[in-house]
């Protein structure tokens, strides 16, 4: 086999392994205790995946297998480094980071969301980022307040 083919194969493998970095928000990295634990666990998992990939003998396969873990280690290391552990206010007079808010939409639906950090938000499981449009209009408001979210109105029913 010609050396030219080996170099081309290596260049192709190298190109496959260059992944763009995961985007990092320019907002403060507020996290709950659970959010910080999730970030630390994700970092540890990415580090383990990278260590496993580095054990592969074939250099091209090692590059392919380590691409995602390398990107994830960088991302989660930065998110852990910049994490600002923020506990929910003991007062439930106004909506704040870490609170669970129950509100009614003008179409009659009632929803409950826990306001958390960006990396731990999962609306399907009842948590939204403090930077989300819904949380942004709710933060600083009290029970009974009606807020506008685009053409919709939301009435805050409870804060916990």
Residue pairs with C-beta under 8 A, 6 or more apart in sequence:
9 60
10 59
10 60
13 59
13 60
13 63
13 64
14 63
16 63
16 64
16 67
17 63
17 64
17 66
17 67
18 67
19 67
19 68
19 70
19 71
20 71
21 71
21 74
21 75
22 71
22 72
22 74
22 75
24 75
24 78
24 79
25 118
25 131
27 118
27 131
28 84
29 79
29 82
29 83
29 84
29 117
29 118
29 119
30 84
30 86
30 97
30 117
30 130
31 39
31 83
31 84
31 85
31 86
31 116
31 117
31 119
31 120
32 85
32 86
32 87
32 88
32 98
32 116
32 117
32 120
33 85
33 87
34 116
34 120
35 83
35 116
35 117
35 119
35 120
36 80
36 83
36 85
38 119
38 120
39 76
39 79
39 80
39 83
39 119
40 80
42 72
42 76
43 73
43 76
43 77
43 79
43 80
46 69
46 72
46 73
46 76
47 69
47 73
49 68
49 69
49 72
50 66
50 69
50 70
50 73
52 65
53 62
53 65
53 66
53 69
54 62
54 66
56 62
56 65
79 119
83 117
86 97
86 98
86 117
87 98
88 96
88 97
88 98
88 99
89 96
89 98
89 99
92 99
92 159
92 160
93 142
93 159
94 139
94 140
94 141
94 142
94 159
95 101
95 115
95 138
95 139
95 140
95 141
95 142
95 156
95 159
96 115
96 139
96 140
97 115
97 116
97 130
97 139
98 114
98 115
98 116
99 114
99 115
99 159
99 160
100 112
100 113
100 114
100 115
100 159
100 160
101 112
101 113
101 115
101 138
101 156
101 158
101 159
101 160
102 110
102 111
102 112
102 156
102 157
102 158
102 159
102 160
103 110
103 111
103 138
103 154
103 155
103 156
103 157
104 110
104 111
104 154
104 155
104 157
105 111
105 152
105 153
105 154
106 152
106 153
106 154
107 152
110 157
112 126
113 123
113 126
113 127
113 128
113 134
113 135
114 126
114 127
114 128
115 127
115 128
115 129
115 130
115 135
115 138
115 139
116 127
116 128
116 129
116 130
117 129
117 130
118 129
118 130
118 131
120 127
121 127
121 128
121 129
121 132
128 134
128 135
129 135
130 136
130 139
133 149
133 150
134 149
134 154
137 147
137 148
137 149
137 154
138 147
138 154
138 156
141 147
141 156
142 156
142 159
143 156
143 157
143 158
143 159
144 155
144 156
145 155
145 156
146 153
146 154
146 155
146 156
147 153
147 154
147 156
